[in-house]
Amino acid sequence: MRIINTKQDILILRRAEVLQAEFLDQVEYFFLQLRYELVDEAEGEFRRQRPRPFPLLLF
């Protein structure tokens, strides 16, 4: 099981080559979409209501 909380976690998995690059591309794209959806349009910043992690569990 892998837990991805940040972009750095994705980079670590890429370097370790524990998952296929194509799959990590999709995971990274998912996080980019999530970030785009959560951008505060008034301030142009990435914000979430609660500052807790949004882990992605991979089995």
mmCIF file of the N, C-alpha and C atoms, coordinates in Angstrom:
data_MODEL
# 
_entry.id   MODEL 
# 
loop_
_atom_site.group_PDB 
_atom_site.id 
_atom_site.type_symbol 
_atom_site.label_atom_id 
_atom_site.label_alt_id 
_atom_site.label_comp_id 
_atom_site.label_asym_id 
_atom_site.label_entity_id 
_atom_site.label_seq_id 
_atom_site.pdbx_PDB_ins_code 
_atom_site.Cartn_x 
_atom_site.Cartn_y 
_atom_site.Cartn_z 
_atom_site.occupancy 
_atom_site.B_iso_or_equiv 
_atom_site.pdbx_formal_charge 
_atom_site.auth_seq_id 
_atom_site.auth_comp_id 
_atom_site.auth_asym_id 
_atom_site.auth_atom_id 
_atom_site.pdbx_PDB_model_num 
ATOM 1   N N  . MET A 1 1  ? 0.855   -1.173 0.000   1.00 0.00 ? 1  MET A N  1 
ATOM 2   C CA . MET A 1 1  ? 0.000   0.000  0.000   1.00 0.00 ? 1  MET A CA 1 
ATOM 3   C C  . MET A 1 1  ? 0.900   1.234  0.000   1.00 0.00 ? 1  MET A C  1 
ATOM 4   N N  . ARG A 1 2  ? 0.544   2.203  -0.804  1.00 0.00 ? 2  ARG A N  1 
ATOM 5   C CA . ARG A 1 2  ? 1.248   3.482  -0.857  1.00 0.00 ? 2  ARG A CA 1 
ATOM 6   C C  . ARG A 1 2  ? 0.252   4.586  -0.518  1.00 0.00 ? 2  ARG A C  1 
ATOM 7   N N  . ILE A 1 3  ? 0.717   5.563  0.236   1.00 0.00 ? 3  ILE A N  1 
ATOM 8   C CA . ILE A 1 3  ? -0.117  6.722  0.562   1.00 0.00 ? 3  ILE A CA 1 
ATOM 9   C C  . ILE A 1 3  ? 0.543   7.944  -0.048  1.00 0.00 ? 3  ILE A C  1 
ATOM 10  N N  . ILE A 1 4  ? -0.232  8.675  -0.849  1.00 0.00 ? 4  ILE A N  1 
ATOM 11  C CA . ILE A 1 4  ? 0.273   9.871  -1.504  1.00 0.00 ? 4  ILE A CA 1 
ATOM 12  C C  . ILE A 1 4  ? -0.450  11.072 -0.914  1.00 0.00 ? 4  ILE A C  1 
ATOM 13  N N  . ASN A 1 5  ? 0.320   11.935 -0.266  1.00 0.00 ? 5  ASN A N  1 
ATOM 14  C CA . ASN A 1 5  ? -0.236  13.158 0.316   1.00 0.00 ? 5  ASN A CA 1 
ATOM 15  C C  . ASN A 1 5  ? 0.195   14.398 -0.455  1.00 0.00 ? 5  ASN A C  1 
ATOM 16  N N  . THR A 1 6  ? 1.379   14.359 -1.046  1.00 0.00 ? 6  THR A N  1 
ATOM 17  C CA . THR A 1 6  ? 1.921   15.549 -1.700  1.00 0.00 ? 6  THR A CA 1 
ATOM 18  C C  . THR A 1 6  ? 2.548   15.176 -3.040  1.00 0.00 ? 6  THR A C  1 
ATOM 19  N N  . LYS A 1 7  ? 2.868   16.203 -3.794  1.00 0.00 ? 7  LYS A N  1 
ATOM 20  C CA . LYS A 1 7  ? 3.557   15.992 -5.067  1.00 0.00 ? 7  LYS A CA 1 
ATOM 21  C C  . LYS A 1 7  ? 4.933   15.356 -4.828  1.00 0.00 ? 7  LYS A C  1 
ATOM 22  N N  . GLN A 1 8  ? 5.548   15.680 -3.714  1.00 0.00 ? 8  GLN A N  1 
ATOM 23  C CA . GLN A 1 8  ? 6.840   15.094 -3.385  1.00 0.00 ? 8  GLN A CA 1 
ATOM 24  C C  . GLN A 1 8  ? 6.728   13.571 -3.254  1.00 0.00 ? 8  GLN A C  1 
ATOM 25  N N  . ASP A 1 9  ? 5.613   13.085 -2.731  1.00 0.00 ? 9  ASP A N  1 
ATOM 26  C CA . ASP A 1 9  ? 5.396   11.644 -2.638  1.00 0.00 ? 9  ASP A CA 1 
ATOM 27  C C  . ASP A 1 9  ? 5.388   10.998 -4.028  1.00 0.00 ? 9  ASP A C  1 
ATOM 28  N N  . ILE A 1 10 ? 4.790   11.689 -4.985  1.00 0.00 ? 10 ILE A N  1 
ATOM 29  C CA . ILE A 1 10 ? 4.768   11.185 -6.362  1.00 0.00 ? 10 ILE A CA 1 
ATOM 30  C C  . ILE A 1 10 ? 6.185   11.137 -6.926  1.00 0.00 ? 10 ILE A C  1 
ATOM 31  N N  . LEU A 1 11 ? 6.960   12.182 -6.665  1.00 0.00 ? 11 LEU A N  1 
ATOM 32  C CA . LEU A 1 11 ? 8.344   12.212 -7.150  1.00 0.00 ? 11 LEU A CA 1 
ATOM 33  C C  . LEU A 1 11 ? 9.178   11.091 -6.540  1.00 0.00 ? 11 LEU A C  1 
ATOM 34  N N  . ILE A 1 12 ? 8.977   10.824 -5.275  1.00 0.00 ? 12 ILE A N  1 
ATOM 35  C CA . ILE A 1 12 ? 9.704   9.742  -4.607  1.00 0.00 ? 12 ILE A CA 1 
ATOM 36  C C  . ILE A 1 12 ? 9.354   8.401  -5.248  1.00 0.00 ? 12 ILE A C  1 
ATOM 37  N N  . LEU A 1 13 ? 8.073   8.181  -5.517  1.00 0.00 ? 13 LEU A N  1 
ATOM 38  C CA . LEU A 1 13 ? 7.659   6.928  -6.155  1.00 0.00 ? 13 LEU A CA 1 
ATOM 39  C C  . LEU A 1 13 ? 8.226   6.806  -7.567  1.00 0.00 ? 13 LEU A C  1 
ATOM 40  N N  . ARG A 1 14 ? 8.312   7.928  -8.277  1.00 0.00 ? 14 ARG A N  1 
ATOM 41  C CA . ARG A 1 14 ? 8.918   7.913  -9.619  1.00 0.00 ? 14 ARG A CA 1 
ATOM 42  C C  . ARG A 1 14 ? 10.381  7.488  -9.551  1.00 0.00 ? 14 ARG A C  1 
ATOM 43  N N  . ARG A 1 15 ? 11.104  8.090  -8.636  1.00 0.00 ? 15 ARG A N  1 
ATOM 44  C CA . ARG A 1 15 ? 12.534  7.786  -8.514  1.00 0.00 ? 15 ARG A CA 1 
ATOM 45  C C  . ARG A 1 15 ? 12.775  6.346  -8.087  1.00 0.00 ? 15 ARG A C  1 
ATOM 46  N N  . ALA A 1 16 ? 11.925  5.830  -7.218  1.00 0.00 ? 16 ALA A N  1 
ATOM 47  C CA . ALA A 1 16 ? 12.069  4.463  -6.739  1.00 0.00 ? 16 ALA A CA 1 
ATOM 48  C C  . ALA A 1 16 ? 11.596  3.437  -7.772  1.00 0.00 ? 16 ALA A C  1 
ATOM 49  N N  . GLU A 1 17 ? 10.852  3.906  -8.771  1.00 0.00 ? 17 GLU A N  1 
ATOM 50  C CA . GLU A 1 17 ? 10.316  3.054  -9.841  1.00 0.00 ? 17 GLU A CA 1 
ATOM 51  C C  . GLU A 1 17 ? 9.503   1.878  -9.297  1.00 0.00 ? 17 GLU A C  1 
ATOM 52  N N  . VAL A 1 18 ? 8.699   2.158  -8.274  1.00 0.00 ? 18 VAL A N  1 
ATOM 53  C CA . VAL A 1 18 ? 7.853   1.116  -7.692  1.00 0.00 ? 18 VAL A CA 1 
ATOM 54  C C  . VAL A 1 18 ? 6.498   1.005  -8.390  1.00 0.00 ? 18 VAL A C  1 
ATOM 55  N N  . LEU A 1 19 ? 6.130   2.045  -9.119  1.00 0.00 ? 19 LEU A N  1 
ATOM 56  C CA . LEU A 1 19 ? 4.892   2.043  -9.903  1.00 0.00 ? 19 LEU A CA 1 
ATOM 57  C C  . LEU A 1 19 ? 5.215   2.483  -11.324 1.00 0.00 ? 19 LEU A C  1 
ATOM 58  N N  . GLN A 1 20 ? 4.377   2.078  -12.252 1.00 0.00 ? 20 GLN A N  1 
ATOM 59  C CA . GLN A 1 20 ? 4.594   2.445  -13.651 1.00 0.00 ? 20 GLN A CA 1 
ATOM 60  C C  . GLN A 1 20 ? 4.451   3.954  -13.829 1.00 0.00 ? 20 GLN A C  1 
ATOM 61  N N  . ALA A 1 21 ? 5.297   4.500  -14.692 1.00 0.00 ? 21 ALA A N  1 
ATOM 62  C CA . ALA A 1 21 ? 5.298   5.943  -14.944 1.00 0.00 ? 21 ALA A CA 1 
ATOM 63  C C  . ALA A 1 21 ? 3.953   6.419  -15.479 1.00 0.00 ? 21 ALA A C  1 
ATOM 64  N N  . GLU A 1 22 ? 3.312   5.629  -16.323 1.00 0.00 ? 22 GLU A N  1 
ATOM 65  C CA . GLU A 1 22 ? 2.013   6.021  -16.881 1.00 0.00 ? 22 GLU A CA 1 
ATOM 66  C C  . GLU A 1 22 ? 0.960   6.155  -15.791 1.00 0.00 ? 22 GLU A C  1 
ATOM 67  N N  . PHE A 1 23 ? 1.005   5.244  -14.830 1.00 0.00 ? 23 PHE A N  1 
ATOM 68  C CA . PHE A 1 23 ? 0.051   5.311  -13.727 1.00 0.00 ? 23 PHE A CA 1 
ATOM 69  C C  . PHE A 1 23 ? 0.314   6.548  -12.869 1.00 0.00 ? 23 PHE A C  1 
ATOM 70  N N  . LEU A 1 24 ? 1.572   6.828  -12.584 1.00 0.00 ? 24 LEU A N  1 
ATOM 71  C CA . LEU A 1 24 ? 1.905   8.017  -11.794 1.00 0.00 ? 24 LEU A CA 1 
ATOM 72  C C  . LEU A 1 24 ? 1.530   9.296  -12.533 1.00 0.00 ? 24 LEU A C  1 
ATOM 73  N N  . ASP A 1 25 ? 1.606   9.276  -13.860 1.00 0.00 ? 25 ASP A N  1 
ATOM 74  C CA . ASP A 1 25 ? 1.153   10.429 -14.645 1.00 0.00 ? 25 ASP A CA 1 
ATOM 75  C C  . ASP A 1 25 ? -0.330  10.686 -14.388 1.00 0.00 ? 25 ASP A C  1 
ATOM 76  N N  . GLN A 1 26 ? -1.119  9.604  -14.348 1.00 0.00 ? 26 GLN A N  1 
ATOM 77  C CA . GLN A 1 26 ? -2.555  9.741  -14.099 1.00 0.00 ? 26 GLN A CA 1 
ATOM 78  C C  . GLN A 1 26 ? -2.834  10.245 -12.685 1.00 0.00 ? 26 GLN A C  1 
ATOM 79  N N  . VAL A 1 27 ? -2.082  9.747  -11.719 1.00 0.00 ? 27 VAL A N  1 
ATOM 80  C CA . VAL A 1 27 ? -2.251  10.196 -10.329 1.00 0.00 ? 27 VAL A CA 1 
ATOM 81  C C  . VAL A 1 27 ? -1.905  11.675 -10.214 1.00 0.00 ? 27 VAL A C  1 
ATOM 82  N N  . GLU A 1 28 ? -0.800  12.065 -10.840 1.00 0.00 ? 28 GLU A N  1 
ATOM 83  C CA . GLU A 1 28 ? -0.389  13.470 -10.794 1.00 0.00 ? 28 GLU A CA 1 
ATOM 84  C C  . GLU A 1 28 ? -1.431  14.361 -11.468 1.00 0.00 ? 28 GLU A C  1 
ATOM 85  N N  . TYR A 1 29 ? -1.980  13.907 -12.585 1.00 0.00 ? 29 TYR A N  1 
ATOM 86  C CA . TYR A 1 29 ? -3.018  14.660 -13.280 1.00 0.00 ? 29 TYR A CA 1 
ATOM 87  C C  . TYR A 1 29 ? -4.263  14.806 -12.396 1.00 0.00 ? 29 TYR A C  1 
ATOM 88  N N  . PHE A 1 30 ? -4.606  13.745 -11.659 1.00 0.00 ? 30 PHE A N  1 
ATOM 89  C CA . PHE A 1 30 ? -5.744  13.799 -10.733 1.00 0.00 ? 30 PHE A CA 1 
ATOM 90  C C  . PHE A 1 30 ? -5.528  14.895 -9.692  1.00 0.00 ? 30 PHE A C  1 
ATOM 91  N N  . PHE A 1 31 ? -4.317  14.949 -9.111  1.00 0.00 ? 31 PHE A N  1 
ATOM 92  C CA . PHE A 1 31 ? -4.032  15.973 -8.113  1.00 0.00 ? 31 PHE A CA 1 
ATOM 93  C C  . PHE A 1 31 ? -4.050  17.371 -8.720  1.00 0.00 ? 31 PHE A C  1 
ATOM 94  N N  . LEU A 1 32 ? -3.588  17.501 -9.954  1.00 0.00 ? 32 LEU A N  1 
ATOM 95  C CA . LEU A 1 32 ? -3.642  18.808 -10.617 1.00 0.00 ? 32 LEU A CA 1 
ATOM 96  C C  . LEU A 1 32 ? -5.082  19.241 -10.841 1.00 0.00 ? 32 LEU A C  1 
ATOM 97  N N  . GLN A 1 33 ? -5.935  18.298 -11.242 1.00 0.00 ? 33 GLN A N  1 
ATOM 98  C CA . GLN A 1 33 ? -7.355  18.614 -11.418 1.00 0.00 ? 33 GLN A CA 1 
ATOM 99  C C  . GLN A 1 33 ? -7.984  19.010 -10.086 1.00 0.00 ? 33 GLN A C  1 
ATOM 100 N N  . LEU A 1 34 ? -7.643  18.274 -9.035  1.00 0.00 ? 34 LEU A N  1 
ATOM 101 C CA . LEU A 1 34 ? -8.175  18.582 -7.710  1.00 0.00 ? 34 LEU A CA 1 
ATOM 102 C C  . LEU A 1 34 ? -7.742  19.981 -7.287  1.00 0.00 ? 34 LEU A C  1 
ATOM 103 N N  . ARG A 1 35 ? -6.486  20.299 -7.522  1.00 0.00 ? 35 ARG A N  1 
ATOM 104 C CA . ARG A 1 35 ? -5.982  21.637 -7.181  1.00 0.00 ? 35 ARG A CA 1 
ATOM 105 C C  . ARG A 1 35 ? -6.731  22.707 -7.965  1.00 0.00 ? 35 ARG A C  1 
ATOM 106 N N  . TYR A 1 36 ? -6.929  22.469 -9.260  1.00 0.00 ? 36 TYR A N  1 
ATOM 107 C CA . TYR A 1 36 ? -7.638  23.429 -10.101 1.00 0.00 ? 36 TYR A CA 1 
ATOM 108 C C  . TYR A 1 36 ? -9.063  23.661 -9.580  1.00 0.00 ? 36 TYR A C  1 
ATOM 109 N N  . GLU A 1 37 ? -9.721  22.585 -9.161  1.00 0.00 ? 37 GLU A N  1 
ATOM 110 C CA . GLU A 1 37 ? -11.096 22.700 -8.668  1.00 0.00 ? 37 GLU A CA 1 
ATOM 111 C C  . GLU A 1 37 ? -11.168 23.436 -7.329  1.00 0.00 ? 37 GLU A C  1 
ATOM 112 N N  . LEU A 1 38 ? -10.100 23.399 -6.553  1.00 0.00 ? 38 LEU A N  1 
ATOM 113 C CA . LEU A 1 38 ? -10.124 23.994 -5.222  1.00 0.00 ? 38 LEU A CA 1 
ATOM 114 C C  . LEU A 1 38 ? -9.472  25.368 -5.150  1.00 0.00 ? 38 LEU A C  1 
ATOM 115 N N  . VAL A 1 39 ? -9.086  25.914 -6.287  1.00 0.00 ? 39 VAL A N  1 
ATOM 116 C CA . VAL A 1 39 ? -8.458  27.234 -6.288  1.00 0.00 ? 39 VAL A CA 1 
ATOM 117 C C  . VAL A 1 39 ? -9.476  28.281 -5.855  1.00 0.00 ? 39 VAL A C  1 
ATOM 118 N N  . ASP A 1 40 ? -9.036  29.119 -4.962  1.00 0.00 ? 40 ASP A N  1 
ATOM 119 C CA . ASP A 1 40 ? -9.872  30.232 -4.524  1.00 0.00 ? 40 ASP A CA 1 
ATOM 120 C C  . ASP A 1 40 ? -9.800  31.300 -5.613  1.00 0.00 ? 40 ASP A C  1 
ATOM 121 N N  . GLU A 1 41 ? -10.858 31.435 -6.382  1.00 0.00 ? 41 GLU A N  1 
ATOM 122 C CA . GLU A 1 41 ? -10.852 32.345 -7.527  1.00 0.00 ? 41 GLU A CA 1 
ATOM 123 C C  . GLU A 1 41 ? -10.610 33.801 -7.122  1.00 0.00 ? 41 GLU A C  1 
ATOM 124 N N  . ALA A 1 42 ? -11.061 34.174 -5.953  1.00 0.00 ? 42 ALA A N  1 
ATOM 125 C CA . ALA A 1 42 ? -10.882 35.556 -5.526  1.00 0.00 ? 42 ALA A CA 1 
ATOM 126 C C  . ALA A 1 42 ? -9.412  35.887 -5.278  1.00 0.00 ? 42 ALA A C  1 
ATOM 127 N N  . GLU A 1 43 ? -8.661  34.945 -4.736  1.00 0.00 ? 43 GLU A N  1 
ATOM 128 C CA . GLU A 1 43 ? -7.268  35.210 -4.407  1.00 0.00 ? 43 GLU A CA 1 
ATOM 129 C C  . GLU A 1 43 ? -6.300  34.466 -5.301  1.00 0.00 ? 43 GLU A C  1 
ATOM 130 N N  . GLY A 1 44 ? -6.801  33.508 -6.078  1.00 0.00 ? 44 GLY A N  1 
ATOM 131 C CA . GLY A 1 44 ? -5.933  32.758 -6.965  1.00 0.00 ? 44 GLY A CA 1 
ATOM 132 C C  . GLY A 1 44 ? -4.964  31.841 -6.243  1.00 0.00 ? 44 GLY A C  1 
ATOM 133 N N  . GLU A 1 45 ? -5.366  31.360 -5.074  1.00 0.00 ? 45 GLU A N  1 
ATOM 134 C CA . GLU A 1 45 ? -4.507  30.492 -4.286  1.00 0.00 ? 45 GLU A CA 1 
ATOM 135 C C  . GLU A 1 45 ? -5.168  29.139 -4.111  1.00 0.00 ? 45 GLU A C  1 
ATOM 136 N N  . PHE A 1 46 ? -4.323  28.143 -3.913  1.00 0.00 ? 46 PHE A N  1 
ATOM 137 C CA . PHE A 1 46 ? -4.807  26.807 -3.620  1.00 0.00 ? 46 PHE A CA 1 
ATOM 138 C C  . PHE A 1 46 ? -5.135  26.731 -2.137  1.00 0.00 ? 46 PHE A C  1 
ATOM 139 N N  . ARG A 1 47 ? -6.397  26.495 -1.837  1.00 0.00 ? 47 ARG A N  1 
ATOM 140 C CA . ARG A 1 47 ? -6.821  26.426 -0.444  1.00 0.00 ? 47 ARG A CA 1 
ATOM 141 C C  . ARG A 1 47 ? -7.863  25.342 -0.281  1.00 0.00 ? 47 ARG A C  1 
ATOM 142 N N  . ARG A 1 48 ? -7.830  24.734 0.869   1.00 0.00 ? 48 ARG A N  1 
ATOM 143 C CA . ARG A 1 48 ? -8.884  23.816 1.259   1.00 0.00 ? 48 ARG A CA 1 
ATOM 144 C C  . ARG A 1 48 ? -9.489  24.340 2.546   1.00 0.00 ? 48 ARG A C  1 
ATOM 145 N N  . GLN A 1 49 ? -10.718 23.959 2.805   1.00 0.00 ? 49 GLN A N  1 
ATOM 146 C CA . GLN A 1 49 ? -11.392 24.444 4.005   1.00 0.00 ? 49 GLN A CA 1 
ATOM 147 C C  . GLN A 1 49 ? -10.654 24.014 5.264   1.00 0.00 ? 49 GLN A C  1 
ATOM 148 N N  . ARG A 1 50 ? -10.208 22.782 5.291   1.00 0.00 ? 50 ARG A N  1 
ATOM 149 C CA . ARG A 1 50 ? -9.501  22.260 6.455   1.00 0.00 ? 50 ARG A CA 1 
ATOM 150 C C  . ARG A 1 50 ? -8.099  21.849 6.047   1.00 0.00 ? 50 ARG A C  1 
ATOM 151 N N  . PRO A 1 51 ? -7.103  22.246 6.789   1.00 0.00 ? 51 PRO A N  1 
ATOM 152 C CA . PRO A 1 51 ? -5.718  21.938 6.415   1.00 0.00 ? 51 PRO A CA 1 
ATOM 153 C C  . PRO A 1 51 ? -5.277  20.530 6.804   1.00 0.00 ? 51 PRO A C  1 
ATOM 154 N N  . ARG A 1 52 ? -6.013  19.522 6.369   1.00 0.00 ? 52 ARG A N  1 
ATOM 155 C CA . ARG A 1 52 ? -5.598  18.156 6.656   1.00 0.00 ? 52 ARG A CA 1 
ATOM 156 C C  . ARG A 1 52 ? -5.259  17.453 5.343   1.00 0.00 ? 52 ARG A C  1 
ATOM 157 N N  . PRO A 1 53 ? -4.486  16.393 5.397   1.00 0.00 ? 53 PRO A N  1 
ATOM 158 C CA . PRO A 1 53 ? -4.052  15.727 4.170   1.00 0.00 ? 53 PRO A CA 1 
ATOM 159 C C  . PRO A 1 53 ? -5.200  15.069 3.424   1.00 0.00 ? 53 PRO A C  1 
ATOM 160 N N  . PHE A 1 54 ? -5.023  14.940 2.140   1.00 0.00 ? 54 PHE A N  1 
ATOM 161 C CA . PHE A 1 54 ? -5.954  14.244 1.263   1.00 0.00 ? 54 PHE A CA 1 
ATOM 162 C C  . PHE A 1 54 ? -5.196  13.070 0.667   1.00 0.00 ? 54 PHE A C  1 
ATOM 163 N N  . PRO A 1 55 ? -5.093  11.973 1.426   1.00 0.00 ? 55 PRO A N  1 
ATOM 164 C CA . PRO A 1 55 ? -4.269  10.859 0.939   1.00 0.00 ? 55 PRO A CA 1 
ATOM 165 C C  . PRO A 1 55 ? -4.949  10.063 -0.162  1.00 0.00 ? 55 PRO A C  1 
ATOM 166 N N  . LEU A 1 56 ? -4.148  9.521  -1.025  1.00 0.00 ? 56 LEU A N  1 
ATOM 167 C CA . LEU A 1 56 ? -4.601  8.616  -2.060  1.00 0.00 ? 56 LEU A CA 1 
ATOM 168 C C  . LEU A 1 56 ? -3.962  7.279  -1.751  1.00 0.00 ? 56 LEU A C  1 
ATOM 169 N N  . LEU A 1 57 ? -4.790  6.270  -1.480  1.00 0.00 ? 57 LEU A N  1 
ATOM 170 C CA . LEU A 1 57 ? -4.277  4.956  -1.119  1.00 0.00 ? 57 LEU A CA 1 
ATOM 171 C C  . LEU A 1 57 ? -4.199  4.079  -2.349  1.00 0.00 ? 57 LEU A C  1 
ATOM 172 N N  . LEU A 1 58 ? -3.063  3.482  -2.576  1.00 0.00 ? 58 LEU A N  1 
ATOM 173 C CA . LEU A 1 58 ? -2.851  2.600  -3.721  1.00 0.00 ? 58 LEU A CA 1 
ATOM 174 C C  . LEU A 1 58 ? -2.568  1.198  -3.215  1.00 0.00 ? 58 LEU A C  1 
ATOM 175 N N  . PHE A 1 59 ? -3.308  0.239  -3.697  1.00 0.00 ? 59 PHE A N  1 
ATOM 176 C CA . PHE A 1 59 ? -3.096  -1.154 -3.299  1.00 0.00 ? 59 PHE A CA 1 
ATOM 177 C C  . PHE A 1 59 ? -2.563  -1.947 -4.452  1.00 0.00 ? 59 PHE A C  1 
# 
